[in-house]
Amino acid sequence: MMKELVVNAEEHETRVALLENGTIAELFIERGDDTNITGNIYKGRIQRVLPGMQAAFVDIGLTQAAFLYVDDILDDSASELTEMLEQDNDTGTVQNSGSDTDDDDIIMNKEPEISSRWGHPSPSKYSIEELVSENQEILVQIAKSPIGTKGPRVTTHISLPGRFMVIMPTVDHIGISRRITGEAERERLKNLLAAVREDNFGYIFRTAAEGIEEEQLKKEINFLTRTWEDIRKKSKTASAPHLIYRDLIVTFRAVRDLLTDEYDKLIIDSEKGYKEVKDFIAKFMPDLNVTVELYSGAEPIFDVYNIEGDIARALKKKVWLKSGGYIIIDQTEALVAIDVNTGRYVGKHNFEETILKTNLEAVKEIAYQIRLRNIGGIIIIDFIDMKKNHHKEKVMVQLSEALKKDKSQTNVLPLSELGLVQMTRKRVRRNLSRTLCEPCFYCGGDGMLLSGQSICHKIYRDVLSEARDMMGNSFTVKVHPDIAQLFHGEEKYLIESLEKKIMRSVAIYPDPRYHLEEYHIFET
């Protein structure tokens, strides 16, 4: 399989697309706001303790308070931050150094899932009141970014991911990615770590660690240990709430967590970003055998790779299948429902074969769309009803196979008598529609619109693209009044940046007759 990372790095927005055989498989977007802060570490203050929920709200300096569950607190939590940092996590410790670990337990924007994976009892042996109190200062890491009206979820079990491994200063545990299947290699890694380990930190070998040499391992451990020491020192003097540690920007996270020797290349359209990626790889991943290219073409990079169209289709409810059937993806607050329909497909033989073919084709598209849209939580799939048991088994086997490409943890239940499949997928960050869209005020929330910010960025890209072929001295863009207000206010920097790039003036005019997403670009 040919794999590529395509990076569109603008001054105010970075988009990273993972391509598999030329088709976008995953998309990561970063705009410098608080929508994706997973992995960041804060010194927070307990705002409120909720005994009925066995949880607490933590002020970490964001608009929304963070949610801290009892099982995500160090068992021997002390009242003073410095004592808490120095104590071992006795009851949460897992001594089985040969345990399996899901591939890349902490990869880009993935939750560590300490509460279940590290052997905490459920329910907890402690009550929330025994562990924390109001106004107590506490060091926490973002496990889940804010999603919708929900604030971020945090944990005191700190995890620091590197290229080859993840260290967990609060847990004494050794794990190895399940994708490293060779017993000899797994044993070699455990012995290698035992030879260089100088503390009782927890360690997880990631998939990229297969074949790692002792010197590489030492360098990574030393780097991550120094990072942890810096975090400790900073946390002792900082006043809560305070950001102590910020995870890498999305481009570097993609390089660290996704880029391996099995990838063909990374291509980026920013000269500054290109140099930074080259420097990052030379410093932290010098053995990586991957081509890094600077894209300098006139056409936008996402257009060259046909990514913009795929993103637009990933925001639609209806997805057509090649046979003429289709699936409907309906996202609600509590769950996502996916409905399979034969549509225009009438088959060539009998009705049962038509249904089977439609369901099998839908399986591949569903797995693809779930991953691309980053759909998480509870997912209900309504397949077309099948009468034959071997047809049902074939569909379920294909679904399991299709989901293997997805690094996010999934759990699929058997097909029910009603033809429904219930599954869950780990939800850590916003899905694609929540990232790019906002509830539609035209239809009372029944549909979705691109957010004002997304429209502004889209206009920015379109003007940038059209400026190549237009010879006028300036541009006029007619937009909905709300978009004009954004351009004259919060998003003013986009126009300033645009004018510098194209060396022509850009004027924004409001037109109340326009739909929110409607705009027209004129050459003047």
C-alpha positions as CSV (number, residue, x, y, z in Angstrom):
1,M,0.0,0.0,0.0
2,M,1.3,3.4,-1.0
3,K,1.1,5.8,2.0
4,E,1.7,9.6,1.9
5,L,1.3,12.5,4.3
6,V,0.2,15.7,2.5
7,V,0.5,18.9,4.6
8,N,-1.2,22.2,3.8
9,A,0.5,24.6,6.1
10,E,-1.0,28.1,6.0
11,E,-0.1,30.8,8.5
12,H,-3.4,30.4,10.5
13,E,-4.4,26.8,9.7
14,T,-2.6,23.5,9.2
15,R,-4.2,20.5,7.6
16,V,-2.6,17.1,7.5
17,A,-4.0,14.4,5.2
18,L,-3.0,10.8,5.4
19,L,-3.3,9.2,2.0
20,E,-3.5,5.5,1.3
21,N,-3.2,4.5,-2.3
22,G,-4.0,8.1,-3.3
23,T,-7.2,8.2,-1.2
24,I,-7.5,10.3,1.9
25,A,-7.9,8.1,5.0
26,E,-7.6,10.5,7.9
27,L,-7.5,14.3,8.2
28,F,-6.1,16.4,11.1
29,I,-6.8,20.1,11.4
30,E,-5.2,22.7,13.7
31,R,-6.0,26.4,14.0
32,G,-4.3,27.3,17.2
33,D,-7.4,27.4,19.3
34,D,-8.6,25.1,22.2
35,T,-10.4,22.6,20.0
36,N,-7.6,20.1,20.1
37,I,-5.5,20.2,23.2
38,T,-5.1,16.4,23.9
39,G,-1.8,15.7,25.5
40,N,-1.3,19.1,27.0
41,I,-0.4,19.2,30.7
42,Y,-1.8,21.8,33.1
43,K,-1.4,22.8,36.7
44,G,-5.1,23.1,37.7
45,R,-7.2,23.9,40.7
46,I,-10.0,21.7,42.0
47,Q,-13.1,23.9,41.4
48,R,-15.8,21.6,42.7
49,V,-16.0,18.0,44.0
50,L,-19.1,15.9,43.0
51,P,-19.5,12.9,45.3
52,G,-22.6,11.8,43.5
53,M,-20.7,11.4,40.2
54,Q,-17.4,10.4,41.9
55,A,-15.7,13.2,39.9
56,A,-14.5,16.7,40.1
57,F,-14.3,19.9,38.0
58,V,-10.9,21.3,37.5
59,D,-10.1,24.9,36.5
60,I,-7.2,24.7,34.0
61,G,-7.6,28.2,32.6
62,L,-10.0,27.4,29.7
63,T,-13.5,28.7,29.2
64,Q,-14.9,25.2,30.2
65,A,-13.8,23.4,33.4
66,A,-12.1,20.1,32.9
67,F,-13.7,16.8,34.2
68,L,-11.7,14.5,36.4
69,Y,-13.1,11.1,37.2
70,V,-12.1,9.2,40.4
71,D,-10.3,6.5,38.5
72,D,-8.2,9.0,36.7
73,I,-6.6,10.3,40.0
74,L,-3.4,8.9,41.5
75,D,-4.5,6.5,44.2
76,D,-2.1,8.0,46.8
77,S,-2.9,11.5,45.9
78,A,-1.4,14.1,48.3
79,S,-2.7,17.5,49.1
80,E,0.5,19.2,48.0
81,L,1.4,19.1,44.3
82,T,5.1,18.4,45.0
83,E,4.3,15.4,47.2
84,M,1.8,14.0,44.6
85,L,4.5,14.2,41.9
86,E,7.0,12.2,44.0
87,Q,4.7,9.4,45.2
88,D,4.3,6.1,43.4
89,N,1.0,4.8,42.2
90,D,0.8,1.7,44.4
91,T,-2.6,0.2,43.7
92,G,-2.6,1.3,40.1
93,T,0.7,-0.4,39.4
94,V,0.7,-3.3,36.9
95,Q,3.6,-5.6,37.5
96,N,3.1,-7.8,34.5
97,S,6.0,-6.7,32.3
98,G,4.9,-9.0,29.5
99,S,1.5,-7.6,29.0
100,D,0.2,-6.8,25.5
101,T,-0.7,-3.3,24.6
102,D,-2.9,-2.1,21.7
103,D,-0.9,-0.6,18.9
104,D,0.5,2.8,19.7
105,D,-1.4,3.3,23.0
106,I,-0.8,6.9,22.7
107,I,-0.8,8.1,19.1
108,M,-2.0,11.3,17.6
109,N,-4.8,12.6,19.8
110,K,-5.5,9.2,21.4
111,E,-6.6,8.9,25.0
112,P,-4.2,6.8,27.2
113,E,-7.2,5.0,28.8
114,I,-5.2,4.5,32.0
115,S,-8.3,3.7,34.1
116,S,-9.1,0.5,32.3
117,R,-5.7,-0.6,30.8
118,W,-3.6,-0.2,33.9
119,G,-5.7,-2.4,36.1
120,H,-7.7,0.0,38.2
121,P,-10.6,-1.7,40.0
122,S,-14.1,-0.6,39.0
123,P,-15.6,0.9,41.0
124,S,-12.6,2.6,42.6
125,K,-11.5,1.6,46.1
126,Y,-11.5,5.3,47.0
127,S,-14.2,7.9,47.0
128,I,-13.5,11.2,45.3
129,E,-13.6,13.1,48.6
130,E,-10.7,11.1,49.9
131,L,-8.5,12.0,46.9
132,V,-9.1,15.7,46.2
133,S,-10.6,18.8,47.9
134,E,-11.8,22.1,46.6
135,N,-9.0,24.7,45.8
136,Q,-6.4,21.9,45.8
137,E,-3.7,22.3,43.1
138,I,-3.2,19.3,40.9
139,L,-1.2,18.4,37.8
140,V,-3.4,17.0,35.0
141,Q,-3.1,16.0,31.4
142,I,-5.8,16.3,28.7
143,A,-7.1,12.9,27.9
144,K,-10.0,14.1,25.7
145,S,-10.3,17.6,24.1
146,P,-13.6,19.5,24.5
147,I,-16.3,18.1,22.4
148,G,-19.5,20.1,21.9
149,T,-20.8,21.3,25.2
150,K,-18.6,19.0,27.1
151,G,-15.4,20.3,28.6
152,P,-12.1,18.4,28.4
153,R,-11.5,15.2,30.3
154,V,-8.3,15.1,32.3
155,T,-6.1,12.5,34.1
156,T,-3.3,12.7,36.7
157,H,-1.6,9.7,35.0
158,I,0.9,11.6,32.8
159,S,1.9,10.0,29.5
160,L,4.7,11.4,27.3
161,P,4.9,9.9,23.8
162,G,8.1,9.6,21.9
163,R,9.0,8.1,18.6
164,F,9.6,4.6,19.8
165,M,7.9,4.5,23.2
166,V,5.6,6.2,25.7
167,I,6.8,6.9,29.2
168,M,4.4,7.0,32.2
169,P,6.1,8.5,35.2
170,T,3.2,7.6,37.6
171,V,2.8,3.9,36.6
172,D,5.3,1.0,36.9
173,H,4.4,-1.0,33.8
174,I,6.0,-2.3,30.7
175,G,3.9,-2.9,27.5
176,I,4.6,-3.8,23.9
177,S,2.5,-2.9,20.9
178,R,0.5,-5.9,19.7
179,R,1.6,-5.2,16.2
180,I,5.0,-6.4,17.2
181,T,4.1,-10.0,16.9
182,G,7.4,-11.9,17.0
183,E,8.0,-13.4,20.4
184,A,11.8,-13.2,20.0
185,E,11.5,-9.5,19.2
186,R,9.2,-8.9,22.1
187,E,11.5,-10.7,24.5
188,R,14.5,-8.7,23.1
189,L,12.8,-5.4,23.7
190,K,11.9,-6.4,27.3
191,N,15.5,-7.4,28.0
192,L,16.8,-4.3,26.3
193,L,14.7,-2.0,28.5
194,A,15.7,-4.0,31.6
195,A,19.4,-3.3,30.8
196,V,19.0,0.5,30.4
197,R,16.1,1.2,32.8
198,E,17.1,3.4,35.8
199,D,13.8,4.2,37.3
200,N,10.3,2.7,38.0
201,F,8.5,4.6,35.3
202,G,6.1,2.8,33.0
203,Y,7.1,2.2,29.4
204,I,5.2,1.2,26.3
205,F,7.1,0.2,23.2
206,R,5.3,1.5,20.1
207,T,5.2,-0.3,16.7
208,A,8.1,1.8,15.4
209,A,10.3,0.3,18.2
210,E,10.6,-3.0,16.3
211,G,14.4,-3.5,15.6
212,I,15.4,-0.5,17.8
213,E,19.1,-0.6,19.0
214,E,20.2,0.1,22.6
215,E,21.7,3.5,21.8
216,Q,18.5,4.7,20.1
217,L,16.5,3.5,23.2
218,K,18.8,5.3,25.6
219,K,18.5,8.6,23.7
220,E,14.7,8.4,23.6
221,I,14.4,7.5,27.3
222,N,16.9,10.3,28.3
223,F,14.9,12.9,26.2
224,L,11.5,11.9,27.6
225,T,12.9,11.8,31.2
226,R,14.4,15.3,30.8
227,T,11.0,16.4,29.5
228,W,9.3,15.0,32.6
229,E,11.9,16.7,34.9
230,D,11.3,20.0,33.2
231,I,7.5,19.5,33.7
232,R,8.0,18.8,37.4
233,K,10.2,21.8,37.9
234,K,7.9,24.2,36.1
235,S,4.8,22.8,38.0
236,K,6.4,23.6,41.4
237,T,6.7,27.3,40.7
238,A,3.7,28.0,38.4
239,S,0.5,29.3,39.8
240,A,-2.7,27.4,39.0
241,P,-4.3,27.5,36.5
242,H,-1.3,27.3,34.2
243,L,-0.3,25.5,31.0
244,I,2.8,23.5,31.9
245,Y,3.5,21.5,28.7
246,R,2.1,21.8,25.2
247,D,2.2,18.8,22.9
248,L,3.7,19.1,19.4
249,I,2.0,21.0,16.7
250,V,-0.1,18.8,14.3
251,T,2.6,18.5,11.7
252,F,5.2,17.3,14.1
253,R,2.7,14.9,15.7
254,A,2.0,13.5,12.3
255,V,5.7,12.9,11.7
256,R,6.2,11.4,15.2
257,D,3.1,9.2,15.3
258,L,2.3,8.3,11.7
259,L,5.5,8.6,9.6
260,T,7.4,5.3,9.4
261,D,9.6,3.6,6.8
262,E,6.6,2.1,5.2
263,Y,5.5,5.5,4.0
264,D,6.6,6.7,0.6
265,K,6.9,10.4,1.4
266,L,5.7,13.6,3.2
267,I,4.9,16.6,1.0
268,I,4.3,20.0,2.4
269,D,3.5,23.3,0.7
270,S,5.3,25.7,3.2
271,E,9.0,26.4,2.8
272,K,9.2,27.3,6.5
273,G,7.3,24.1,7.4
274,Y,9.5,22.1,5.1
275,K,12.7,23.2,6.8
276,E,11.2,22.6,10.3
277,V,10.1,19.1,9.4
278,K,13.6,18.3,8.0
279,D,15.2,19.7,11.2
280,F,12.7,17.7,13.3
281,I,13.5,14.5,11.6
282,A,17.2,15.1,11.6
283,K,17.1,15.7,15.4
284,F,14.7,13.1,16.6
285,M,14.3,10.5,13.8
286,P,17.6,10.5,11.9
287,D,17.2,6.9,10.9
288,L,13.9,7.5,9.2
289,N,14.0,6.5,5.5
290,V,11.2,8.7,4.1
291,T,11.3,11.3,1.4
292,V,10.3,14.8,2.4
293,E,9.3,17.1,-0.5
294,L,8.5,20.8,-0.7
295,Y,5.5,21.5,-3.0
296,S,5.9,24.7,-4.9
297,G,3.3,24.3,-7.6
298,A,0.8,27.1,-8.5
299,E,-2.3,24.9,-7.8
300,P,-3.2,24.4,-4.1
301,I,-1.7,21.2,-2.8
302,F,-5.1,19.7,-1.6
303,D,-6.5,20.3,-5.1
304,V,-3.6,18.5,-6.7
305,Y,-4.3,15.4,-4.6
306,N,-8.2,15.8,-5.0
307,I,-8.5,16.1,-1.2
308,E,-10.9,19.1,-1.1
309,G,-13.6,17.1,-2.8
310,D,-13.2,14.2,-0.5
311,I,-13.5,16.5,2.5
312,A,-16.6,18.1,1.1
313,R,-18.2,14.6,0.5
314,A,-17.2,13.6,4.1
315,L,-19.6,16.3,5.4
316,K,-22.6,14.9,3.5
317,K,-25.2,12.7,5.1
318,K,-25.7,10.5,2.0
319,V,-22.7,8.6,0.5
320,W,-23.3,6.8,-2.8
321,L,-21.8,3.3,-3.4
322,K,-20.4,2.3,-6.8
323,S,-23.2,-0.2,-7.4
324,G,-25.9,2.5,-7.0
325,G,-26.7,1.8,-3.4
326,Y,-26.0,4.3,-0.7
327,I,-25.5,4.8,3.1
328,I,-27.0,7.5,5.3
329,I,-24.8,8.7,8.2
330,D,-26.8,10.6,10.8
331,Q,-24.9,12.0,13.8
332,T,-26.8,12.8,17.0
333,E,-25.6,13.9,20.4
334,A,-25.8,10.4,21.9
335,L,-24.9,8.2,18.9
336,V,-24.3,7.8,15.2
337,A,-26.8,5.9,13.1
338,I,-25.7,4.5,9.7
339,D,-28.4,3.2,7.4
340,V,-27.6,1.0,4.3
341,N,-29.9,1.1,1.3
342,T,-30.0,-0.6,-2.1
343,G,-30.9,2.7,-3.8
344,R,-30.7,2.4,-7.6
345,Y,-29.0,-1.0,-7.5
346,V,-31.3,-3.8,-8.6
347,G,-28.8,-6.6,-9.0
348,K,-28.4,-9.2,-11.7
349,H,-29.5,-12.5,-10.2
350,N,-31.7,-12.8,-7.1
351,F,-32.8,-10.5,-4.3
352,E,-30.7,-12.2,-1.6
353,E,-27.5,-11.7,-3.7
354,T,-28.4,-8.1,-4.3
355,I,-28.7,-7.5,-0.6
356,L,-25.5,-9.3,0.2
357,K,-23.5,-7.4,-2.4
358,T,-24.9,-4.0,-1.2
359,N,-24.1,-4.8,2.4
360,L,-20.6,-6.0,1.6
361,E,-19.9,-2.8,-0.5
362,A,-21.4,-0.8,2.4
363,V,-19.0,-2.4,4.9
364,K,-15.9,-1.0,3.2
365,E,-17.4,2.4,2.8
366,I,-18.7,2.5,6.4
367,A,-15.2,1.6,7.8
368,Y,-13.7,4.2,5.6
369,Q,-16.1,7.0,6.5
370,I,-15.9,6.2,10.2
371,R,-12.2,6.7,10.1
372,L,-12.1,9.7,7.8
373,R,-14.9,11.5,9.7
374,N,-13.4,10.5,13.0
375,I,-16.7,9.2,14.2
376,G,-16.6,8.1,17.8
377,G,-18.8,6.9,20.7
378,I,-21.8,4.6,20.0
379,I,-22.4,3.6,16.4
380,I,-25.4,1.7,15.2
381,I,-25.3,0.2,11.7
382,D,-28.6,-0.8,10.1
383,F,-27.7,-3.3,7.4
384,I,-30.3,-4.5,4.9
385,D,-32.0,-7.5,6.4
386,M,-30.4,-10.8,5.3
387,K,-32.1,-14.2,5.7
388,K,-29.2,-16.5,5.2
389,N,-26.8,-17.0,8.2
390,H,-23.7,-17.5,6.1
391,H,-24.5,-14.1,4.4
392,K,-24.6,-12.5,7.9
393,E,-21.4,-14.1,8.9
394,K,-19.7,-12.9,5.7
395,V,-20.7,-9.3,6.3
396,M,-19.5,-9.4,9.9
397,V,-16.1,-10.9,8.9
398,Q,-15.7,-8.2,6.3
399,L,-16.6,-5.5,8.8
400,S,-13.9,-6.8,11.3
401,E,-11.3,-6.9,8.5
402,A,-12.2,-3.4,7.3
403,L,-11.9,-2.0,10.8
404,K,-8.3,-3.3,11.2
405,K,-6.9,-0.3,9.4
406,D,-8.3,2.0,12.1
407,K,-5.9,2.6,14.9
408,S,-8.6,3.9,17.2
409,Q,-10.0,1.2,19.5
410,T,-13.3,-0.3,18.3
411,N,-15.6,-2.9,19.8
412,V,-18.1,-4.6,17.6
413,L,-21.0,-6.7,18.9
414,P,-22.7,-9.5,16.9
415,L,-25.4,-8.8,14.4
416,S,-28.7,-8.6,16.2
417,E,-32.0,-10.3,15.1
418,L,-33.1,-6.9,13.7
419,G,-30.1,-6.7,11.4
420,L,-28.4,-4.0,13.6
421,V,-24.7,-3.9,14.5
422,Q,-23.8,-2.1,17.6
423,M,-20.2,-0.9,17.9
424,T,-18.1,1.7,19.8
425,R,-15.1,3.7,18.7
426,K,-12.9,5.6,21.0
427,R,-13.8,9.3,20.9
428,V,-11.0,11.7,21.9
429,R,-11.3,14.7,19.7
430,R,-14.0,16.4,17.6
431,N,-15.2,14.6,14.5
432,L,-14.8,16.2,11.1
433,S,-18.2,17.8,10.9
434,R,-17.9,19.3,14.4
435,T,-14.5,20.7,13.5
436,L,-15.6,22.3,10.2
437,C,-19.3,22.9,10.8
438,E,-21.6,24.5,13.3
439,P,-25.4,23.9,13.9
440,C,-27.5,25.4,11.1
441,F,-29.6,28.4,12.3
442,Y,-31.6,28.3,9.1
443,C,-33.2,24.9,9.9
444,G,-33.2,25.0,13.7
445,G,-30.3,22.5,14.1
446,D,-31.6,19.8,11.9
447,G,-28.7,20.2,9.5
448,M,-25.2,21.6,9.5
449,L,-23.4,24.6,7.9
450,L,-19.8,25.4,7.5
451,S,-18.7,27.5,10.5
452,G,-18.1,31.2,9.8
453,Q,-14.4,30.6,10.5
454,S,-14.3,27.7,8.0
455,I,-16.0,29.9,5.3
456,C,-13.5,32.7,5.9
457,H,-10.6,30.2,5.5
458,K,-12.3,28.8,2.3
459,I,-12.7,32.3,0.8
460,Y,-9.0,32.9,1.7
461,R,-8.0,29.8,-0.2
462,D,-10.3,30.5,-3.2
463,V,-9.0,34.1,-3.6
464,L,-5.4,32.8,-3.3
465,S,-6.2,30.2,-6.0
466,E,-8.0,32.6,-8.4
467,A,-5.4,35.3,-8.1
468,R,-3.1,33.3,-10.3
469,D,-5.4,33.6,-13.3
470,M,-6.8,37.1,-12.7
471,M,-5.0,40.3,-13.9
472,G,-7.0,42.9,-12.0
473,N,-5.5,45.4,-9.5
474,S,-7.8,44.3,-6.7
475,F,-10.5,41.8,-5.6
476,T,-14.0,42.3,-4.3
477,V,-15.7,39.5,-2.4
478,K,-19.5,39.7,-1.7
479,V,-20.5,37.7,1.3
480,H,-23.3,37.3,3.9
481,P,-23.2,40.1,6.5
482,D,-22.1,37.8,9.3
483,I,-19.1,36.7,7.2
484,A,-18.2,40.3,6.4
485,Q,-18.3,41.1,10.1
486,L,-15.9,38.2,10.8
487,F,-13.5,39.5,8.1
488,H,-13.6,43.0,9.5
489,G,-13.2,41.7,13.1
490,E,-11.9,38.4,14.4
491,E,-10.7,37.1,11.0
492,K,-9.2,40.4,9.8
493,Y,-5.7,38.9,9.8
494,L,-6.7,36.6,6.9
495,I,-7.3,39.6,4.6
496,E,-4.1,41.2,5.7
497,S,-2.2,38.0,5.1
498,L,-4.0,37.5,1.7
499,E,-3.1,41.0,0.5
500,K,0.5,40.4,1.3
501,K,0.6,37.2,-0.6
502,I,-1.1,38.3,-3.8
503,M,0.1,41.9,-3.5
504,R,-3.3,43.2,-4.4
505,S,-6.1,44.7,-2.2
506,V,-9.1,42.7,-1.2
507,A,-12.4,44.4,-0.3
508,I,-15.2,42.6,1.6
509,Y,-18.8,43.7,0.9
510,P,-21.8,42.3,2.9
511,D,-25.0,41.4,1.0
512,P,-28.0,40.4,3.2
513,R,-29.5,38.4,0.2
514,Y,-26.7,35.9,0.4
515,H,-26.9,32.5,2.1
516,L,-24.3,32.2,4.9
517,E,-22.1,29.9,2.8
518,E,-22.6,31.8,-0.4
519,Y,-20.0,34.2,-1.7
520,H,-18.7,35.6,-5.0
521,I,-15.3,36.8,-6.0
522,F,-15.0,39.7,-8.5
523,E,-11.9,41.1,-10.2
524,T,-11.7,44.9,-10.1
